[in-house]
Each structure stands twice: as C-alpha cells, then as structure tokens.
Amino acid sequence: MPVNILLADDHRMVREGLKQLLEMDDNINVVSEADDGYECLNYANKTQPDIILLDLMMPILSGEEVCKIIRKTSEIPIIILTAKDQTLNKIELLDMGADDYITKPFSLSVLRARVNTQLRKQA
C-alpha cells in the first residue's frame, strides 16, 4: 500500500524536486504540497497523510508552530527538513513533537530511510 506524504516547503522548486524523486519509489505517493504553514495544517486535516515532511522556515505559520499544533491532536510522524543545523534547534524540535530532523542538503536515500523508519514505528 502506498505511503501518503504531505510535503510542506515554501520553495516551489524544492517541493517539485522532492516530489518527483520520492514518487520514483512505487511505495510513496505525495498526496499534498503546501507552501505555507496554514496550508500545511489544512492539508493535514483533509488528507490524513501517513507522514509529514515539514520545512521550518515558512510564511504565515512557521514549521515549529505547525508541529506544535499538529501534535496537539495527531501522532502523524513529522520529519523536519531544514537548513538550520544547530543542536539546540534539534533538541527543541524533538521535544515539541517532531519525530526526526534532517538538515538540508540531504540525500534522497537518507530521506527514504528515515521515512521508512517512522512508518515501521507506526506499524
């Protein structure tokens, strides 16, 4: 059964590239793409994805705010994708409910492995 992913990043080129690369895997389906935090919340409620790939630096609502809001009502795995690479940020994000943290740039194989790890935890 395909894994449904919500991909939230304010950079269109990043979203499109990630979507194309992820969907090369027959087990992955990017069901929604959001370019701001508010849109991410709406899609999370509508599409009920299996996992959320969430950028931190987005307009309207930041990734941090989105993570906190989603975590109040859902256990959907959230993997943070960001250029921020400070240890304190990682700890804070994990404490607020993120399930994993990947620093940009990253390899697709690392992303797939981390997505699969989160999904195994859900099973």
Legacy VTK file of the C-alpha trace (Angstrom):
# vtk DataFile Version 3.0
C-alpha trace
ASCII
DATASET POLYDATA
POINTS 123 float
0.000 0.000 0.000
1.469 3.399 -0.965
2.622 5.785 1.733
0.830 9.141 1.541
3.117 12.079 2.246
2.313 15.723 2.916
5.254 17.815 1.728
5.418 21.340 3.188
8.111 23.721 1.953
7.795 27.328 0.804
10.215 26.816 -2.106
8.310 25.503 -5.123
11.423 24.079 -6.783
12.331 22.132 -3.632
8.797 20.716 -3.375
8.639 19.753 -7.027
12.083 18.152 -6.971
11.394 16.197 -3.802
8.019 15.083 -5.074
9.498 13.767 -8.318
12.296 11.963 -6.514
10.059 10.500 -3.811
7.446 9.297 -6.286
10.097 7.323 -8.159
9.572 4.878 -5.294
6.396 2.893 -6.039
5.570 2.837 -2.330
5.433 6.626 -1.970
2.675 8.995 -3.014
2.940 12.731 -2.311
-0.723 13.491 -1.684
-0.378 17.173 -0.940
2.080 20.004 -1.235
1.876 23.068 0.993
3.828 26.294 0.571
2.992 27.824 3.954
2.195 26.631 7.447
-1.513 27.383 7.303
-1.923 25.391 4.103
0.020 22.534 5.687
-2.447 22.385 8.579
-5.408 22.396 6.189
-3.970 19.570 4.088
-3.018 17.571 7.175
-6.654 17.679 8.293
-8.108 16.956 4.845
-5.783 14.264 3.515
-4.724 12.458 6.721
-1.214 11.703 5.413
0.891 8.837 6.746
3.820 11.198 7.285
4.588 14.924 7.043
7.833 16.341 5.672
7.931 19.839 7.152
10.240 22.759 6.423
10.778 25.141 9.337
11.069 28.498 7.609
7.664 29.022 6.010
5.352 32.021 5.785
2.134 32.553 7.777
2.900 29.805 10.327
6.422 28.512 10.872
7.213 24.818 10.844
7.678 24.980 14.613
4.155 26.358 15.066
2.709 23.795 12.671
4.444 20.961 14.524
3.060 22.128 17.886
-0.489 22.445 16.523
-0.487 19.072 14.781
0.978 17.345 17.820
-1.964 18.508 19.978
-4.372 16.283 18.034
-2.356 13.788 15.988
0.511 11.313 16.141
1.275 11.551 12.403
5.061 11.228 12.088
6.686 14.593 11.347
10.138 14.802 9.799
11.621 18.287 9.841
13.558 19.319 6.724
15.611 22.442 7.291
18.787 24.360 6.627
19.084 25.151 10.341
21.786 22.961 11.844
22.089 23.957 15.466
21.994 21.309 18.159
19.680 23.420 20.318
17.158 23.678 17.461
17.197 19.900 17.005
16.585 19.259 20.696
13.787 21.829 20.888
12.072 20.401 17.806
12.265 16.835 19.048
10.939 17.975 22.428
7.994 19.770 20.806
6.937 16.643 18.925
8.972 16.255 15.751
9.877 12.626 15.119
13.055 13.276 13.157
15.206 16.103 11.816
17.110 16.197 8.521
19.450 19.043 7.641
19.473 20.335 4.051
21.088 19.394 1.806
20.447 15.676 2.264
20.460 12.605 0.077
17.245 11.018 -1.103
18.377 7.646 0.246
18.697 9.151 3.745
15.238 10.702 3.464
13.689 7.422 2.291
15.395 5.519 5.123
14.081 7.956 7.705
10.573 7.872 6.237
10.656 4.060 6.367
11.900 4.137 9.969
8.965 6.311 11.028
6.493 4.106 9.208
7.858 0.967 10.882
7.259 2.644 14.241
3.625 3.221 13.234
3.026 -0.404 12.238
LINES 1 124
123 0 1 2 3 4 5 6 7 8 9 10 11 12 13 14 15 16 17 18 19 20 21 22 23 24 25 26 27 28 29 30 31 32 33 34 35 36 37 38 39 40 41 42 43 44 45 46 47 48 49 50 51 52 53 54 55 56 57 58 59 60 61 62 63 64 65 66 67 68 69 70 71 72 73 74 75 76 77 78 79 80 81 82 83 84 85 86 87 88 89 90 91 92 93 94 95 96 97 98 99 100 101 102 103 104 105 106 107 108 109 110 111 112 113 114 115 116 117 118 119 120 121 122
